[in-house]
Amino acid sequence: MKQCLECGTEIKGRADKKFCSDHCRNAYNNNLNKDSKNLVRNINNRLRKNYRILDSFELKEGKTRTTKTRLLDRGFDFEYLTNLYTTKKGSTYYFVYDLGYLPLDNDFYMIVKRE
């Protein structure tokens, strides 16, 4: 007799069945992944917030300029990004999904959208 991996009740049905119900399957997987879930959820929330902040700027021809202070005032966190892009000239763009920023002189930033 096979037993449910979550609650231990007897399982009836297919030979490869591991759980007695969807509830037990979900509970088992939630418990299995709960340690990493909070970390991943917090990082995704910060990435989404950064994306919304970059997206709130009106882009003209796919770019605009702003100051570091304006980004920080809106709650932008410079530690969370999804990828970097370095141009042939050596400039490094920091991206949050398809929106990115390039540090300029005097605490200015150029916000760009990748096509």
GROMACS elastic network, one bead per residue, 0.5 to 0.9 nm:
[ bonds ]
;  ai    aj funct       b0    kb
    1    10     6  0.67991   500
    1    11     6  0.74361   500
    1    12     6  0.86827   500
    2     8     6  0.87252   500
    2     9     6  0.84393   500
    2    10     6  0.60052   500
    2    11     6  0.56356   500
    2    12     6  0.79948   500
    2    15     6  0.85555   500
    2    17     6  0.84017   500
    2    18     6  0.77159   500
    3     6     6  0.85962   500
    3     7     6  0.80288   500
    3     9     6  0.53492   500
    3    11     6  0.54689   500
    3    18     6  0.73186   500
    3    19     6  0.75508   500
    3    20     6  0.80320   500
    4     7     6  0.56567   500
    4     9     6  0.53858   500
    4    10     6  0.63279   500
    4    11     6  0.60701   500
    4    17     6  0.84889   500
    4    18     6  0.56720   500
    4    20     6  0.55322   500
    4    21     6  0.85903   500
    4    24     6  0.77739   500
    4    25     6  0.87591   500
    5     8     6  0.59248   500
    5     9     6  0.84672   500
    5    18     6  0.62279   500
    5    19     6  0.59872   500
    5    20     6  0.84861   500
    5    24     6  0.79705   500
    5    25     6  0.81858   500
    5    28     6  0.73776   500
    6     9     6  0.84274   500
    6    18     6  0.88853   500
    6    19     6  0.69671   500
    6    20     6  0.85046   500
    6    24     6  0.55948   500
    6    25     6  0.71728   500
    6    27     6  0.72529   500
    6    28     6  0.55298   500
    7    19     6  0.83800   500
    7    20     6  0.82766   500
    7    24     6  0.69398   500
    7    28     6  0.89791   500
    8    11     6  0.86213   500
    8    19     6  0.87458   500
    8    20     6  0.86977   500
    9    19     6  0.87206   500
    9    20     6  0.71268   500
   10    20     6  0.73991   500
   11    14     6  0.87072   500
   11    17     6  0.73800   500
   11    18     6  0.75201   500
   11    19     6  0.68648   500
   11    20     6  0.54310   500
   12    15     6  0.83599   500
   12    17     6  0.80997   500
   12    20     6  0.75711   500
   13    16     6  0.85680   500
   13    17     6  0.69579   500
   14    17     6  0.53531   500
   15    18     6  0.86584   500
   17    20     6  0.78505   500
   18    25     6  0.80443   500
   19    22     6  0.73914   500
   19    23     6  0.87400   500
   19    24     6  0.61068   500
   19    25     6  0.56559   500
   19    28     6  0.88810   500
   20    23     6  0.83342   500
   20    24     6  0.65970   500
   20    25     6  0.77590   500
   21    24     6  0.53455   500
   21    25     6  0.63603   500
   21    26     6  0.87126   500
   22    26     6  0.60430   500
   22    27     6  0.84438   500
   23    26     6  0.52392   500
   23    27     6  0.60631   500
   23    28     6  0.85444   500
   24    27     6  0.50234   500
   24    28     6  0.59641   500
   24    29     6  0.85524   500
   25    28     6  0.52414   500
   25    29     6  0.62784   500
   25    30     6  0.85548   500
   26    29     6  0.52483   500
   26    30     6  0.59530   500
   26    31     6  0.85138   500
   27    30     6  0.50926   500
   27    31     6  0.61130   500
   27    32     6  0.84982   500
   28    31     6  0.52746   500
   28    32     6  0.61333   500
   28    33     6  0.87794   500
   29    33     6  0.61689   500
   29    34     6  0.83661   500
   30    33     6  0.53085   500
   30    34     6  0.57261   500
   30    37     6  0.85758   500
   31    34     6  0.52767   500
   31    35     6  0.81849   500
   32    35     6  0.77788   500
   33    36     6  0.58448   500
   33    37     6  0.59997   500
   34    38     6  0.68180   500
   35    38     6  0.65311   500
   35    39     6  0.75984   500
   36    39     6  0.53704   500
   36    40     6  0.61559   500
   36    41     6  0.84979   500
   37    40     6  0.51568   500
   37    41     6  0.58517   500
   37    42     6  0.84323   500
   38    41     6  0.50603   500
   38    42     6  0.60148   500
   38    43     6  0.85359   500
   39    42     6  0.52581   500
   39    43     6  0.62270   500
   39    44     6  0.86140   500
   40    43     6  0.51827   500
   40    44     6  0.60627   500
   40    45     6  0.85128   500
   41    44     6  0.51450   500
   41    45     6  0.60834   500
   41    46     6  0.86879   500
   42    45     6  0.51007   500
   42    46     6  0.63159   500
   42    47     6  0.87004   500
   43    46     6  0.51621   500
   43    47     6  0.62076   500
   43    48     6  0.86175   500
   43    80     6  0.75933   500
   44    47     6  0.50108   500
   44    48     6  0.60608   500
   44    49     6  0.85208   500
   45    48     6  0.51015   500
   45    49     6  0.61477   500
   45    50     6  0.86379   500
   46    49     6  0.50352   500
   46    50     6  0.61468   500
   46    51     6  0.85308   500
   46    76     6  0.85879   500
   46    77     6  0.74805   500
   46    80     6  0.68199   500
   47    50     6  0.51028   500
   47    51     6  0.60884   500
   47    52     6  0.86369   500
   47    77     6  0.86004   500
   47    80     6  0.60687   500
   47    81     6  0.65495   500
   47    82     6  0.78514   500
   47    96     6  0.67696   500
   47    97     6  0.86418   500
   48    52     6  0.61562   500
   48    53     6  0.86114   500
   48    96     6  0.84396   500
   49    52     6  0.51480   500
   49    53     6  0.62391   500
   49    54     6  0.87417   500
   49    75     6  0.79973   500
   49    76     6  0.73423   500
   49    77     6  0.86054   500
   50    53     6  0.51176   500
   50    54     6  0.62711   500
   50    55     6  0.85148   500
   50    75     6  0.77981   500
   50    76     6  0.53983   500
   50    77     6  0.66163   500
   50    78     6  0.83458   500
   50    80     6  0.76470   500
   50    81     6  0.80842   500
   50    96     6  0.71240   500
   51    54     6  0.52019   500
   51    55     6  0.59735   500
   51    56     6  0.85430   500
   51    76     6  0.88547   500
   51    96     6  0.59486   500
   51    97     6  0.75047   500
   51    98     6  0.87249   500
   51    99     6  0.69898   500
   51   100     6  0.88541   500
   52    56     6  0.60607   500
   53    56     6  0.51689   500
   53    57     6  0.72960   500
   53    71     6  0.74402   500
   53    74     6  0.67849   500
   53    75     6  0.78071   500
   53    76     6  0.66770   500
   54    57     6  0.58966   500
   54    71     6  0.81800   500
   54    76     6  0.84056   500
   54    96     6  0.84908   500
   54    99     6  0.66709   500
   54   100     6  0.76076   500
   54   101     6  0.83788   500
   54   111     6  0.71153   500
   54   112     6  0.88130   500
   55    58     6  0.75144   500
   55    59     6  0.85431   500
   55    99     6  0.72990   500
   57    64     6  0.75257   500
   57    65     6  0.88656   500
   57    66     6  0.85665   500
   57   111     6  0.81039   500
   58    62     6  0.89494   500
   58    63     6  0.81764   500
   58    64     6  0.71161   500
   59    62     6  0.52502   500
   59    64     6  0.52149   500
   59    65     6  0.87333   500
   59   111     6  0.77936   500
   59   112     6  0.75404   500
   59   113     6  0.81446   500
   60    63     6  0.54335   500
   60    64     6  0.61873   500
   61    64     6  0.82350   500
   62   111     6  0.82636   500
   62   112     6  0.56731   500
   62   113     6  0.54166   500
   62   114     6  0.78851   500
   62   115     6  0.84556   500
   63   110     6  0.67467   500
   63   111     6  0.53810   500
   63   113     6  0.65241   500
   64   109     6  0.83910   500
   64   110     6  0.56264   500
   64   111     6  0.52905   500
   64   112     6  0.67603   500
   65   108     6  0.68720   500
   65   109     6  0.56222   500
   65   111     6  0.59990   500
   65   112     6  0.88662   500
   66    69     6  0.84445   500
   66    70     6  0.68013   500
   66    71     6  0.76221   500
   66   107     6  0.87446   500
   66   108     6  0.57200   500
   66   109     6  0.53693   500
   66   110     6  0.64370   500
   66   111     6  0.74960   500
   67    70     6  0.53628   500
   67    71     6  0.66146   500
   67    72     6  0.88048   500
   67   106     6  0.85270   500
   67   107     6  0.58709   500
   67   109     6  0.57686   500
   67   110     6  0.85818   500
   68    71     6  0.51685   500
   68    72     6  0.61514   500
   68    73     6  0.85318   500
   68   103     6  0.88438   500
   68   107     6  0.54831   500
   68   108     6  0.59690   500
   68   109     6  0.66472   500
   69    72     6  0.50746   500
   69    73     6  0.59373   500
   69    74     6  0.86122   500
   69   107     6  0.80128   500
   69   108     6  0.88219   500
   70    73     6  0.50947   500
   70    74     6  0.63936   500
   70    75     6  0.88402   500
   70    76     6  0.88194   500
   71    74     6  0.53459   500
   71    75     6  0.65651   500
   71    76     6  0.53293   500
   71    77     6  0.84018   500
   72    76     6  0.50455   500
   72    77     6  0.72240   500
   72    78     6  0.87077   500
   73    76     6  0.74080   500
   76    80     6  0.89063   500
   77    80     6  0.60733   500
   77    81     6  0.87387   500
   78    81     6  0.73331   500
   80    96     6  0.78076   500
   81    84     6  0.80740   500
   81    94     6  0.67423   500
   81    95     6  0.57566   500
   81    97     6  0.77760   500
   81   100     6  0.87731   500
   82    94     6  0.79177   500
   82    95     6  0.58125   500
   82    97     6  0.59237   500
   83    93     6  0.85610   500
   83    94     6  0.63142   500
   83    95     6  0.52587   500
   83    96     6  0.68222   500
   83    97     6  0.74765   500
   84    92     6  0.66390   500
   84    93     6  0.56918   500
   84    95     6  0.58987   500
   84    96     6  0.89646   500
   84   100     6  0.87349   500
   85    91     6  0.81366   500
   85    92     6  0.55744   500
   85    93     6  0.50381   500
   85    94     6  0.65871   500
   85    95     6  0.75993   500
   86    89     6  0.79530   500
   86    90     6  0.58043   500
   86    91     6  0.54823   500
   86    93     6  0.62033   500
   86    94     6  0.88486   500
   87    90     6  0.51616   500
   87    91     6  0.53292   500
   87    92     6  0.64890   500
   87    93     6  0.80211   500
   88    91     6  0.75571   500
   91   102     6  0.77100   500
   91   103     6  0.88463   500
   92   101     6  0.88379   500
   92   102     6  0.66194   500
   92   103     6  0.81758   500
   93   100     6  0.62838   500
   93   101     6  0.56374   500
   93   103     6  0.77522   500
   93   112     6  0.88542   500
   94    99     6  0.84695   500
   94   100     6  0.52329   500
   94   101     6  0.53774   500
   94   102     6  0.64480   500
   94   103     6  0.86822   500
   95    98     6  0.64532   500
   95    99     6  0.55730   500
   95   101     6  0.64886   500
   95   102     6  0.89701   500
   95   112     6  0.88621   500
   95   113     6  0.89462   500
   95   114     6  0.88465   500
   96    99     6  0.54352   500
   96   100     6  0.58525   500
   96   101     6  0.87136   500
   97   100     6  0.76461   500
   97   114     6  0.87697   500
   98   112     6  0.84642   500
   98   113     6  0.58196   500
   98   114     6  0.51802   500
   98   115     6  0.76980   500
   99   111     6  0.71929   500
   99   112     6  0.58343   500
   99   114     6  0.62484   500
  100   110     6  0.82300   500
  100   111     6  0.56612   500
  100   112     6  0.52247   500
  100   113     6  0.62447   500
  100   114     6  0.75232   500
  101   109     6  0.61394   500
  101   110     6  0.53195   500
  101   112     6  0.59361   500
  101   113     6  0.86780   500
  102   108     6  0.86164   500
  102   109     6  0.54691   500
  102   110     6  0.50841   500
  102   111     6  0.65691   500
  102   112     6  0.79370   500
  103   107     6  0.71667   500
  103   108     6  0.63086   500
  103   110     6  0.65943   500
  104   107     6  0.64475   500
  104   108     6  0.50825   500
  104   109     6  0.52857   500
  104   110     6  0.69436   500
  105   108     6  0.58846   500
  105   109     6  0.80577   500
  106   109     6  0.89479   500
